[in-house]
Amino acid sequence: MAPSRPQTRFDQDLLRALFDRVYVINLPDRTDRRREMMAQLALIGLAGDPLVQFFPAVRPTDPGDFGSLGERGCFLSHLGALKDAVAAGHRSILILEDDVDWTPAALARNARLDALRDTDWGFLHGGRGHDQAAADGAILLEPLRPERELLLGHFIGLRGAVIGQIVDYLEAMLQRPKGSPDGGPMHVDGAYSWFRRAHPEVASYVCTPSVAQQRSSRSDISVPTGWRATRAADWARRVLRPVRAMLRGR
């Protein structure tokens, strides 16, 4: 499939200048999320582009020392993508989870994203998508203090030696017991925050306003029990999402 024409300046040329590989973490049986991600990639001209790799997420059979199956699977999936990047020799990567959407700020035709290219960052977070777009379209990078925690791992950019350092850090976490004062098994977004605290020398930034937000979708981390609850969650997602979109457009 040929890459579709982008609708925004957040397009292929910028992403190729920034990253050697864009990983999209996706469970093979979540074809619904794959379709939704293809639609998001099409908005920036990357549907079917070789820059993007759908990386098969891990679905463990037991939670181990993690809080849930999904928590362990998310951790192992990010670790798998990171190890793949190291093996391939990639020096700059973007990891996306398959429930990520671009924000209006990222898709605006007057969006100015030069800061993402021109700043010497080692760790990049896309933001949570809850902030207002700038009137002039500028998306800046705000320095992340090591002690500041950021929830969600839906948009994580990494450069240079940091990629291998995080692989080593996450693998060490797996060897420790849960609740270890040195950092044991936990959700991967917490693990990234622990890494930044342990390595304050890493130049870390968050996009301001956000370029990415988490899509409302049936979760693989805390799936409701019972078919009625699951169908209710799916119904709410299908019905309420267009309503929220309509309200945002007012």
Secondary structure, DSSP 8 states (H G I E B T S, - for coil): ------SSSS-HHHHHHH-SEEEEEE-TT-HHHHHHHHHHHHHTT-TT-TTEEEEE----SS-TTSSSHHHHHHHHHHHHHHHHHHHHT-SEEEEEETTEEE-HHHH-TT-B-HHHHHS--SEEE---S-S---TT-B-EEEE--TT------SEEEEETHHHHHHHHHHHHHHHS-TT-TT--S--HHHHHHHHHHH-TTS-EEEEES-SEEE-----SSS--SSHHHHHHHHHHHHHHHHHHHHHHT-
